[in-house]
Amino acid sequence: MTHAPFLTITVKEIAKQTGYSVRTIQRRAAEGIPGVTRLADGYHNSYELTDELEDWMKQMRLRTKGRQKENQVIEKNDKGTENFHPFINKIVMLHGKFERDGVFARKSPDQLFGIHRDFMPVIRIWSRLLDSLKSGLSPELQGELKRDFRELGFV
């Protein structure tokens, strides 16, 4: 489909069509969403509706549907197995509180080391997860994992 020149689409519409959050679309804009242009304010983006952008949105929509289908299968077969989400959410909320309250800036090195030790079980779980991910990841998911590492400052 050929589009009129300079026809744009909102980030909310892209999010709606792909199943991703607005925040995810904004973050991925820097990683090469087709047709994205940084506006003069240096913060917002303009998304030109192109064939490439439509193809990209279709790919993202299919990926999202694939994940939803996987989750439905897991939920259908899952008879009450716990997952990490509620625990991770609590850790994230605690981290936000620590940041707001300036806990990391106020604690002594010994106290910070104690917090580090508290997180060792979580770090071991994450390490085990990474070991499991090393084999069998599609190139697409390997790219996402690399982006995650860059975001964390590990690469």
N, C-alpha and C positions, 0 to 999 in steps of 0.2 A: 504494500500500500504506500503510495506517495503522499506526503503531507505538504500542506501549504508552507512556504518558507516562514521560519521563525514562529511557528505555532508552538506554544509551550504547554506544559502540563505541571500541575502543582505537586509538591512532594507528598501531600496528603493523598492525592489521587494515585500516585505511584505506589504508596504504601498500601492503599486499598486494593489495587490490582495485583500486587505481589504477595500480600499476606504478611509483609514485614512491617515493623513499626516505623514511624516517621524518623525516630532517632537512628535506627539501623540504616535507613536510606540516606540520611544526612551523613552518617559516618562513612558509608560506602561510596559516597559521591567523590571523595578524594582518591578512591581506589579505582576509579575509571568507569563510572556509569556513563554509557554513551550519551552524548548530547548535553552533558552538564557543563555549565559555565559559572565560574565564581563571579558574583556581582561586585560592584565597586566598593560596597561597604566591607568587603573582605570576609564576611561571615556567612551570608546567604548565597544560595545557588539558584540558577535558572536552569530549567530542564527543557531543552528543545525536543519536541516530539518528532522523532525520526524513526525510520524503519529499524535501525539498530537498537534504539531504546525500546521499541515495541518487542523486538526479539529478546532483549535482555529481560524485560518484564515477564515475558512468557516463560523463559527459563527459570526465573525466580519463583513464579507462580507454581510451576511444575515441581520445583524442589520443595516448596512449602507444602504442596499437596502430598508429596511423597512422605515427608516427615509426619504430616497429620495422619496419613494412612498407617505408617509404622506405629505411631502412638496409639491409634485405635486398635490395632492388632495386639499391642502390648496390654492395653487396658482390658480388652476382651478376654485375654488369657490370664490376666493378672487378678488373682483372687485376694488382694489385700497386701501385696508386697510393698514394703515401705520404699520411698525414694528419698533422694537427697534434698529436694526442693525446699521443704519447710526449714530444714536445718541451715541450708545455704542462705535462705532469706533472713534468718535470724542473725547470722554472722554479718551479712551485708548491712542490716539495720544497726548492729552494734558498731561496725566500722564507721558508718555515717555519724553515729552519736560521738564516737571517739574523735573524729575529725572536727565536728562542730564544737566539741568541748576542749579541743586542743590537747588531748591526752598524750599524743605522741610527742609533742613539743615539751610537755611538762614532766614526763617520766624520766627517771634516771636510766643510764645504760643497763644497770642490773634489772630494773623493772621491765624495760623493753625486752631484755633477753628472756625474762620470765614469760612474757606474752609470746615470744617466738617459740618457746618450749611448749606452751599451751597449744600452738598451731601445728606441732609436729605430727599428730595423728592425721590432720587434714592434709598436710603436705605429703605424708606417706600414701594416702588414698589417691591424691592427684598424681603422684609419681607412678603408682600402680596403673592408673588409668592411661597415662602417657605410654607406659610400656606396652599395654594392650593395644593402643592405637598405632604403634609403629608398623604393624603389619596389616595389610588389607585395606588401608585407606585409599579411596579414589584420589586421583590427582586434584580434583576440585576441592575435596575436603582437606587434602594436604596443604593446599593454598590457604584455606581458611585457618588452619592451625598455625601456619606461618604468620598470617595477619594477627592472630591472637597473641603470638609471642612478641611480635613487633609492638603491639599495643601495650604489652606488659613491660617492654623495654628489655627483653631477653635477647633480642637480635640487633 
